[in-house]
Amino acid sequence: MTVKSVKLNNGMSMPEIGLGTWKANETGVLAETVKKAVELGYRHIDCAKIYNNQCEIGKALKEVDVPRDELFIVSKIFQNKHRPELVPGAVDEILGELGIEHLDLLLMHWPYALVPEQDTADFAAKDLENVPIMDTWKAMEAMVDQGKVRSIGVSNFNKKILEKMLPQCRIKPVTNQVEVHPYNPEHELVKYCQQQGIVVTAYCPLGGGAINVMNDDFIKRIADAHSCTPAQVSLSWLLARGIVVIPKSNHEVRLKQNLHTVTLTSDEVRMIGQIKARERKVDPSRDIKELKWIFHEDEAECPLI
């Protein structure tokens, strides 16, 4: 199956449906999933250093029967590599793990930095470091200049950070990867990004964990009306909004289903967007102002730009 693509602000194209790999660490299973996904038609693979599975993905990429230039490989710099002098080495490490010569898209995973010694996602306030966002961004721009990265973008950035950042960018972010699904629609952020020519990529597009999107009665009724799954409704709703999706699954049937979306009516798109339930999978509970600010903009000051 051929997946449609969206045009990025640098002229490149990105497949609108990708394979998410967060929390997909099963040795052997993940490699087979990647190979099966590519066989089914996936061409967009979303990775990150902190997922600790890029070597496994790299093994699979060596075995897929698809030319490299037909794949769109994304990865992310972890927060402990925000110092500009650490960015080149971080990119080389990502490329080495994936076994490729360039990334199609490199993201700044979060807008806040950690000290270099902190190499896990389990950190405390003492591990935060004041590295200006633009210092890291300029180092990422240099990676584009060197040809190691073809596009750069951000992840988990809110509107206020982007408003401060964009006027200072030599190379504009092509995408902002954030959590978006019917219970966390991000209407204002999506609208702003699209007005700025920044494609929004939705992680956790199906909710996940204890989030009940797939059990929502209204979503289920729409799924019944279209003879599809609630997951296909959620993905179709996001795609109808011009949002790229990166669902994760290890099951072949679901991998197939996630590629076969449906055409929702304008009323269905509008009504899903009006669902009142609000839940999010990634909502830091730590009492650290830099994290609170990202998700609750009125509670803390902006990180350094």
C-alpha positions in Angstrom: 0.0 0.0 0.0 1.2 3.5 -0.8 1.0 6.0 2.0 0.2 9.6 1.1 2.8 12.3 2.0 2.7 15.8 3.4 4.9 18.6 2.0 7.3 20.1 4.6 8.3 23.7 4.6 11.8 22.8 3.2 10.3 21.1 0.1 10.7 17.5 1.4 7.9 15.1 1.7 7.0 13.1 4.8 4.7 10.1 4.8 1.6 11.0 6.8 1.4 7.6 8.6 4.6 6.3 10.3 5.6 3.5 12.7 6.0 4.6 16.3 8.7 2.8 18.2 8.4 4.3 21.7 8.4 1.5 24.4 9.0 -1.0 21.6 12.1 -2.7 23.1 11.4 -6.3 22.6 14.6 -7.8 21.2 13.9 -9.6 17.9 10.2 -8.6 18.0 10.8 -5.0 17.1 13.1 -5.9 14.2 10.5 -8.2 12.8 7.8 -5.5 13.3 9.9 -2.9 11.4 10.5 -5.4 8.6 6.8 -6.3 8.4 5.7 -2.7 8.6 8.0 -1.8 5.6 6.6 -4.8 3.7 3.1 -3.6 4.3 3.9 -0.1 3.0 5.2 1.9 5.9 8.0 4.2 4.9 8.2 6.5 7.9 10.0 5.1 11.0 10.0 7.3 14.2 12.9 6.7 16.5 14.7 8.3 19.4 17.9 7.8 21.3 16.1 7.6 24.7 14.0 4.7 23.4 17.1 2.5 23.6 16.1 0.4 20.6 17.8 2.1 17.6 20.4 -0.7 17.2 17.5 -3.2 16.9 15.8 -0.9 14.3 19.1 -0.6 12.5 19.4 -4.3 12.1 15.9 -4.4 10.5 16.8 -1.5 8.2 19.7 -3.5 6.8 17.4 -6.3 5.9 14.4 -4.5 4.3 14.0 -4.7 0.6 13.4 -1.0 0.0 16.0 1.6 -1.2 17.1 4.0 1.5 15.8 7.0 -0.4 12.3 5.7 -0.1 12.4 5.6 3.7 11.9 8.6 6.0 13.8 8.0 9.2 13.3 10.3 12.2 15.3 10.4 15.4 15.6 12.7 18.4 18.4 14.3 20.5 18.0 13.4 24.1 18.1 16.3 26.7 21.6 15.5 28.0 23.1 16.4 24.6 21.7 20.0 24.3 25.1 21.6 24.8 26.0 22.7 21.2 29.4 21.0 21.4 27.7 17.7 22.1 25.2 17.8 19.2 27.5 16.5 16.5 28.5 13.5 18.5 24.9 12.8 19.4 24.0 12.8 15.7 26.9 10.5 14.9 25.8 8.1 17.6 22.3 8.0 16.3 23.5 7.4 12.8 25.8 4.6 14.0 23.0 2.8 15.9 20.6 3.0 13.0 23.4 2.1 10.5 22.5 4.9 8.1 24.5 7.9 6.7 21.9 10.6 7.2 18.6 11.3 9.0 15.6 12.6 7.1 14.5 14.4 10.3 16.2 15.2 13.6 14.0 16.5 16.4 14.9 18.3 19.7 13.1 15.8 21.9 12.2 18.3 24.6 12.8 22.1 25.0 14.6 21.7 28.3 18.2 20.4 28.9 19.7 17.9 31.3 23.3 17.7 32.6 25.4 15.4 30.3 25.7 12.8 33.1 21.9 12.2 33.2 21.3 9.6 30.6 17.9 8.3 31.6 14.4 9.8 31.6 14.2 9.3 35.4 15.6 12.6 36.6 15.1 15.3 39.3 15.3 19.1 39.4 19.0 19.0 40.1 19.6 17.3 36.7 18.2 20.2 34.7 20.7 22.5 33.0 20.3 26.0 31.5 21.2 25.5 27.9 19.5 28.0 25.7 17.2 26.4 23.2 18.7 28.4 20.3 22.2 27.3 21.1 21.1 23.7 20.6 19.0 24.7 17.5 22.0 26.4 15.8 24.0 23.2 16.3 21.2 21.2 14.7 21.1 23.7 11.8 24.9 23.0 11.3 24.0 19.3 11.0 21.8 20.2 8.0 24.6 22.2 6.5 26.9 19.2 6.8 24.4 16.8 5.2 24.0 14.5 8.1 20.4 15.6 8.7 18.0 16.7 5.9 15.3 18.3 8.1 15.1 19.5 11.7 12.2 20.0 14.0 11.0 20.0 17.6 9.0 17.8 19.9 6.9 18.7 23.0 7.1 22.5 22.2 4.2 24.6 23.1 3.0 27.8 21.4 4.7 30.2 23.7 8.1 28.6 23.2 7.6 28.6 19.4 6.6 32.2 19.4 9.9 33.1 21.0 12.0 30.7 19.0 10.8 31.0 15.4 12.0 34.6 14.7 15.5 33.5 15.6 15.7 30.4 13.4 17.8 30.4 10.3 16.3 27.0 9.4 12.6 26.8 10.4 11.4 23.6 12.2 9.5 21.4 9.7 7.5 19.7 12.4 6.4 19.8 16.0 5.8 16.3 17.4 3.4 16.4 20.3 0.7 14.2 22.0 -2.5 14.6 20.1 -5.7 12.4 20.1 -9.4 12.9 20.7 -8.9 13.3 24.4 -6.0 15.8 23.9 -6.9 17.6 20.7 -4.4 20.6 21.1 -6.7 22.8 18.9 -4.8 26.0 19.5 -1.3 24.6 19.2 -2.2 22.7 16.0 -3.7 25.8 14.4 -0.7 27.9 15.3 1.8 25.4 13.9 -0.1 25.1 10.7 -0.3 28.8 10.3 3.5 28.9 10.6 4.0 26.2 8.1 5.0 23.6 10.7 3.5 20.1 10.3 2.2 18.6 13.5 3.1 15.0 14.1 0.9 13.2 16.7 2.5 10.7 19.0 0.2 8.5 21.1 -2.5 9.1 18.5 -4.6 6.4 20.0 -4.2 7.5 23.6 -2.7 4.4 25.2 -2.2 3.1 28.7 -5.0 4.0 31.0 -6.4 6.6 28.5 -9.8 5.5 27.3 -10.0 7.0 23.8 -10.6 3.6 22.2 -13.4 2.9 24.6 -15.2 6.2 24.0 -18.9 5.5 23.2 -19.0 8.2 20.5 -15.8 7.0 18.8 -17.2 3.5 18.9 -20.5 4.6 17.2 -18.5 6.3 14.4 -16.4 3.2 14.0 -19.6 1.1 13.7 -21.0 3.5 11.1 -17.8 3.2 9.0 -17.3 -0.6 9.6 -13.9 0.1 11.1 -12.1 0.1 14.4 -12.0 3.0 17.0 -8.3 3.2 16.3 -8.9 3.9 12.6 -11.4 6.6 13.6 -8.9 8.3 15.8 -6.2 8.2 13.1 -8.6 9.3 10.4 -9.7 12.3 12.5 -6.1 13.4 13.0 -5.3 12.9 9.3 -8.4 15.0 8.4 -6.9 17.8 10.5 -3.6 17.6 8.4 -1.7 15.9 11.3 0.9 13.2 10.7 0.4 10.1 12.8 2.9 7.5 14.2 0.9 4.7 15.9 2.8 1.8 17.4 1.9 -1.9 17.2 3.6 -5.2 17.0 0.6 -7.0 15.6 0.4 -7.5 11.8 -3.4 -7.1 11.8 -3.2 -3.7 13.6 -0.3 -2.6 11.4 -2.5 -3.2 8.4 -5.6 -1.5 9.9 -3.6 1.6 10.9 -2.7 2.1 7.2 -6.4 1.8 6.1 -8.0 4.9 7.3 -11.6 6.1 6.5 -13.1 9.3 5.2 -15.0 11.0 8.0 -17.7 13.5 7.4 -17.1 17.1 8.3 -19.7 16.8 11.1 -17.9 13.7 12.5 -14.5 15.5 12.4 -16.1 18.5 14.2 -17.9 16.4 16.8 -14.9 14.3 17.7 -13.0 17.6 18.2 -15.7 18.6 20.7 -15.4 15.6 22.9 -15.2 16.9 26.5 -13.0 14.2 28.1 -9.4 15.3 28.7 -6.6 12.9 29.4 -3.0 12.7 28.3 -0.4 10.0 28.5 2.6 12.3 28.8 1.9 14.8 31.6 4.9 15.1 34.0 3.9 15.0 37.6 7.3 16.1 38.9 7.3 19.4 40.6 9.8 21.0 38.2 8.8 24.3 36.8 10.4 23.7 33.4 8.2 20.6 32.9 5.1 22.2 34.3 5.5 25.1 31.9 5.4 22.9 28.9 2.0 21.4 29.7 0.5 24.1 31.9 1.6 27.4 30.4 0.3 29.6 33.2 2.2 27.9 36.0 5.8 28.6 35.3 8.3 30.7 33.4 9.5 30.0 29.9 12.8 28.0 29.6 15.7 29.9 28.2 15.5 30.7 24.5 
